[in-house]
Amino acid sequence: MKKILEQELEKIKISEQGEEYLESIAKKVIDKLGKKIKKKNINASIFVGGSLAKNTIIRKKKHDIDLFLRFDKKYSEEEIKKLFKKLFFWFRVKGERMKVRRLHGSRDYYKILFKRSNVVVEVVPSVKVSKPEKARNLTDLSYFHVNYIKKQMRENKKLGDEIRLAKSFCHGQNCYGAESYIRGLSGYAVELLVSHYKSFKKFLTEISKADGKIVLDPGKHYKNRDDIFKNLNPTKTKSPIILIDPTFKERNAARALSKETFKKLQNAAKKFLKNPSEEFFEPKKVNLLEFRTKARDEKGIFAVFEIKTNKQPGDIAGTKLFKFSKLLLKEIKKFYDVVKFQFDYLGFKKSRVYFVLKKKKEIILLGPEIHRKKAVANFKKKHPIWYVEEGRVKSNRATDTPIRKFLKFFKKSHKRTMKQMAIKKVRIV
């Protein structure tokens, strides 16, 4: 294991020169924003957030830098929105080829792509508050998150590398990210877990042997486990890991984590600890051969649906596509037994959904309760072959619907829903 972890660190740890380069990109944006803030007499300051600030950054093809513009608390949300927009009107850095886009979120923010280096700088507005309890928005807490992790790293010099390994492992298992279509662990949640357990190996060990909920309070805000459940809002205690944010006692930093994603991470942790391999750190692609083999063994159908949305790329598009895939799954179950299912967000505005399906022997159509005479009469008229069971009228139908015919029927019957869910196109590929 030691050898594999050393090799992985060598792969993912960014060089000093690479880190200096990213810092120089951040400085260019900070300097430009600083001049604009001064010129427009805006009371605001800039700080570097995310992995770059905490020194937990991982080497990637495309690097992201998070900058936070902290507005004075005297500004209202509407004033912040207007002032922030003015700062990015005709925003250019001399000598750089850039693309600047405004994106929607809890507060609108800007994404700056430096084309030559393929580095993206995200600038997010926040409010300068003295205490986390006074935060108006989750982004206002970022300042406190950065300072907390940096403090932990000063106390444990090896922590940065341990966090890098954990992030790489979670990313390789498709468990990294709090987005709705992933429902995994955010970068901050991973940092908190590893800083609490002190090492990557201990993090995996504790995840692997968990039986029931993991409840952690690194900041010691509560007396005990019972006190957490007594005082925390029940909606925040549903996740398999309850991780009290040390900077804000009212927040579960692992709230986004689903049971399915946790189980996936737990199984991977068990396998890695038993038989360590660098493959665990490699992002998992959809295994088409596995799907085809399963379809052949089950004498079923392998089907791939491609879904497109017109929503903003990223979390918004991914979430819309994921929700729609669940609707597709629900409807397809009426015609087929689903042996295997997998959603894959391809990025931008597109996803694919993979199925192994088996035709049902028959479809049971549920009619109304027998006391609803008018509705029962209409059901019998529509379905001449019927029977009464469990107090309601029912009918059976043979399942001879080909998958393309199902999709045609689905699109016709869900035309309005597709429009409401911002789905532009669904096709079989």
ABEGO torsion letter per residue (X at the ends): XAAAAAAAAAAABBBAAAAAAAAAAAAAAAAAAAAAAAAAGBBBBBBBBEAAAAGABBBBABBBBBBBBBBBAABBAAAAAAAAAAAABGBBBBGBBBBBBBBBBABBBBBBBBAAAGBBBBBBBBBBBABAAABABAAAAAAAAAAAAAAAAAABAAAAAAAAAAAAAAAAAGABEABAAAGBBBAAAAAAAAAAAGBAAAAAAAAAABBEBBBBBAAGABABAAAAAAABBAAAAABABBBBBAABAABBAAAABBAAAAAAAAAAAAAAAABBBAAAABBBBBBAAAAAAAAAAAGBBBBBBBBBBABBBEAAAAAAAAAAAAAAAAAAAAABBBABBBBBBAEEABBBBBBBBBBBABBBBBBBBAABAAAAAAAAAABABBBBBGGBBBBBBBBABBAAAAAAAAAAAAAAAAAAAGBABBBBX
